Amino acid sequence: MAKLLIKQVRSTIKRPANQKKVMESLGLRKINHQVEHDATPSILGMVNKVKHLVSVTEI
């Protein structure tokens, strides 16, 4: 299964609560924080919801 490197590039300040919860669920806390996840449908859906706040690279 493919791995994704997800990096937070924008702040969650002044964002809707559901987007903040998605960022927390992905494990992202600060700008430039990176996490690695498997490319499952649930993770891809979460990334799609906050695509304007993160950058995604495939490993």
Number of C-alpha atoms within 10 A of each C-alpha: 6 9 13 18 15 21 19 23 16 13 14 18 8 7 10 9 11 11 15 18 14 17 21 11 12 17 16 19 15 14 14 15 13 18 14 16 16 15 16 12 9 10 16 14 13 16 20 12 15 17 14 11 18 21 16 15 10 12 10
